[in-house]
Amino acid sequence: MEEGSQKPSAISGFVKMRCPNCHKGHVFVNKSIFPLGKCLAMKDNCSECGYKMKNESNNGGGINYALTVMVLFLNLLWYWPIFGITYKDYSIYYFLLTSAGVAILLQPWLMRYSRVIYLYLFAGFGGGK
């Protein structure tokens, strides 16, 4: 097999948001999240292998919710030891404000990765053929 024709690994394909079938074609029309209005625009089919990217229920909403909860929990893990959280002062409100800000800033990436996770979950079951 030639060096250039090897199939990339599934992990690198996932991180780079590539096709779950061949790990070469891009899942999204835009490679970056900008413009924000079109950051979730997905290709209909993979440009490399023809894998069907869009399914009827391919929104990944539940996965996005789980990723957001995970980000909020990770925010708690770094915030609590550094600043502390108590109900006696306003630190809980600062934590909630910080958590909301982090979740809002990361939302475009979380939404894109939730769709990619959804595609990778159902790729093994012939979901795109």
C-alpha positions as a LaTeX table, in Angstrom:
\begin{tabular}{lrrr}
\hline
Residue & $x$ (\AA) & $y$ (\AA) & $z$ (\AA) \\
\hline
Met1 & 0.00 & 0.00 & 0.00 \\
Glu2 & 1.32 & 3.47 & $-0.82$ \\
Glu3 & 2.05 & 5.81 & 2.04 \\
Gly4 & $-0.36$ & 8.49 & 0.78 \\
Ser5 & $-3.27$ & 6.07 & 0.33 \\
Gln6 & $-3.41$ & 4.83 & 3.92 \\
Lys7 & $-6.64$ & 5.47 & 5.76 \\
Pro8 & $-6.12$ & 7.93 & 8.66 \\
Ser9 & $-7.03$ & 6.73 & 12.13 \\
Ala10 & $-10.53$ & 7.21 & 13.50 \\
Ile11 & $-9.26$ & 9.32 & 16.39 \\
Ser12 & $-7.45$ & 11.79 & 14.14 \\
Gly13 & $-10.48$ & 11.83 & 11.84 \\
Phe14 & $-12.74$ & 12.60 & 14.77 \\
Val15 & $-10.54$ & 15.37 & 16.16 \\
Lys16 & $-10.23$ & 16.97 & 12.72 \\
Met17 & $-14.00$ & 16.56 & 12.13 \\
Arg18 & $-13.60$ & 14.30 & 9.10 \\
Cys19 & $-15.87$ & 11.72 & 7.49 \\
Pro20 & $-16.56$ & 8.75 & 9.82 \\
Asn21 & $-16.21$ & 6.33 & 6.91 \\
Cys22 & $-12.94$ & 7.32 & 5.18 \\
His23 & $-11.58$ & 9.89 & 7.71 \\
Lys24 & $-10.49$ & 12.13 & 4.82 \\
Gly25 & $-13.42$ & 14.31 & 3.71 \\
His26 & $-14.60$ & 17.24 & 5.80 \\
Val27 & $-17.97$ & 16.95 & 7.59 \\
Phe28 & $-18.76$ & 20.67 & 7.60 \\
Val29 & $-18.89$ & 23.12 & 4.70 \\
Asn30 & $-16.78$ & 25.68 & 6.60 \\
Lys31 & $-13.62$ & 24.45 & 8.27 \\
Ser32 & $-13.84$ & 27.14 & 10.97 \\
Ile33 & $-16.78$ & 28.26 & 13.09 \\
Phe34 & $-16.96$ & 31.61 & 11.31 \\
Pro35 & $-19.38$ & 32.89 & 10.11 \\
Leu36 & $-21.35$ & 31.77 & 13.15 \\
Gly37 & $-24.62$ & 31.62 & 11.21 \\
Lys38 & $-23.21$ & 28.87 & 9.01 \\
Cys39 & $-20.99$ & 27.03 & 11.48 \\
Leu40 & $-23.31$ & 24.00 & 11.51 \\
Ala41 & $-23.72$ & 23.73 & 7.72 \\
Met42 & $-22.92$ & 20.11 & 6.90 \\
Lys43 & $-22.09$ & 18.58 & 3.56 \\
Asp44 & $-24.69$ & 16.21 & 2.16 \\
Asn45 & $-22.12$ & 13.60 & 1.14 \\
Cys46 & $-18.42$ & 13.06 & 1.72 \\
Ser47 & $-16.33$ & 14.45 & $-1.13$ \\
Glu48 & $-13.89$ & 11.51 & $-0.87$ \\
Cys49 & $-16.06$ & 8.39 & $-0.47$ \\
Gly50 & $-19.66$ & 9.57 & $-0.98$ \\
Tyr51 & $-20.76$ & 8.69 & 2.57 \\
Lys52 & $-24.15$ & 10.22 & 3.39 \\
Met53 & $-23.52$ & 12.78 & 6.15 \\
Lys54 & $-27.04$ & 14.07 & 6.74 \\
Asn55 & $-29.67$ & 11.93 & 8.39 \\
Glu56 & $-33.20$ & 12.92 & 9.36 \\
Ser57 & $-32.40$ & 13.26 & 13.05 \\
Asn58 & $-28.75$ & 14.28 & 12.78 \\
Asn59 & $-28.82$ & 17.19 & 15.17 \\
Gly60 & $-26.98$ & 15.68 & 18.14 \\
Gly61 & $-28.98$ & 17.71 & 20.67 \\
Gly62 & $-28.68$ & 15.17 & 23.46 \\
Ile63 & $-24.97$ & 14.80 & 22.88 \\
Asn64 & $-24.60$ & 18.60 & 22.95 \\
Tyr65 & $-26.39$ & 18.68 & 26.29 \\
Ala66 & $-24.04$ & 16.03 & 27.71 \\
Leu67 & $-20.96$ & 17.87 & 26.42 \\
Thr68 & $-22.20$ & 21.14 & 27.94 \\
Val69 & $-22.78$ & 19.48 & 31.32 \\
Met70 & $-19.27$ & 18.00 & 31.10 \\
Val71 & $-17.80$ & 21.47 & 30.40 \\
Leu72 & $-19.71$ & 22.93 & 33.36 \\
Phe73 & $-18.44$ & 20.15 & 35.62 \\
Leu74 & $-14.85$ & 20.70 & 34.43 \\
Asn75 & $-15.34$ & 24.41 & 35.10 \\
Leu76 & $-16.36$ & 23.53 & 38.65 \\
Leu77 & $-13.23$ & 21.39 & 39.09 \\
Trp78 & $-10.85$ & 24.27 & 38.39 \\
Tyr79 & $-12.96$ & 27.08 & 39.89 \\
Trp80 & $-13.67$ & 25.55 & 43.29 \\
Pro81 & $-10.06$ & 24.93 & 44.46 \\
Ile82 & $-8.85$ & 28.32 & 43.23 \\
Phe83 & $-11.64$ & 30.66 & 44.33 \\
Gly84 & $-13.88$ & 28.55 & 46.56 \\
Ile85 & $-17.66$ & 28.43 & 46.42 \\
Thr86 & $-19.83$ & 29.25 & 49.41 \\
Tyr87 & $-23.40$ & 30.28 & 49.91 \\
Lys88 & $-22.46$ & 32.98 & 52.45 \\
Asp89 & $-20.98$ & 35.41 & 49.94 \\
Tyr90 & $-21.41$ & 36.08 & 46.24 \\
Ser91 & $-18.90$ & 33.46 & 45.06 \\
Ile92 & $-21.66$ & 31.12 & 43.85 \\
Tyr93 & $-22.95$ & 33.87 & 41.56 \\
Tyr94 & $-19.45$ & 34.50 & 40.20 \\
Phe95 & $-19.13$ & 30.79 & 39.53 \\
Leu96 & $-22.48$ & 30.65 & 37.74 \\
Leu97 & $-21.59$ & 33.70 & 35.65 \\
Thr98 & $-18.20$ & 32.22 & 34.75 \\
Ser99 & $-19.79$ & 28.88 & 33.88 \\
Ala100 & $-22.41$ & 30.50 & 31.68 \\
Gly101 & $-19.74$ & 32.52 & 29.89 \\
Val102 & $-17.56$ & 29.47 & 29.27 \\
Ala103 & $-20.54$ & 27.42 & 28.04 \\
Ile104 & $-21.66$ & 30.19 & 25.67 \\
Leu105 & $-18.16$ & 30.74 & 24.27 \\
Leu106 & $-17.61$ & 27.02 & 23.67 \\
Gln107 & $-21.09$ & 26.36 & 22.24 \\
Pro108 & $-20.16$ & 26.51 & 18.52 \\
Trp109 & $-17.43$ & 23.89 & 19.00 \\
Leu110 & $-19.63$ & 21.78 & 21.26 \\
Met111 & $-22.44$ & 21.80 & 18.70 \\
Arg112 & $-20.08$ & 20.80 & 15.90 \\
Tyr113 & $-18.47$ & 18.02 & 17.93 \\
Ser114 & $-21.89$ & 16.74 & 19.03 \\
Arg115 & $-22.82$ & 16.25 & 15.38 \\
Val116 & $-19.51$ & 14.56 & 14.66 \\
Ile117 & $-19.97$ & 12.24 & 17.67 \\
Tyr118 & $-23.46$ & 11.42 & 16.39 \\
Leu119 & $-22.05$ & 10.57 & 12.96 \\
Tyr120 & $-19.28$ & 8.41 & 14.41 \\
Leu121 & $-21.72$ & 6.56 & 16.68 \\
Phe122 & $-23.93$ & 5.52 & 13.78 \\
Ala123 & $-21.21$ & 5.01 & 11.15 \\
Gly124 & $-20.54$ & 1.48 & 12.37 \\
Phe125 & $-24.19$ & 0.53 & 11.92 \\
Gly126 & $-24.39$ & 1.48 & 8.23 \\
Gly127 & $-26.11$ & 4.75 & 9.06 \\
Gly128 & $-24.75$ & 6.62 & 6.06 \\
Lys129 & $-24.98$ & 4.05 & 3.28 \\
\hline
\end{tabular}
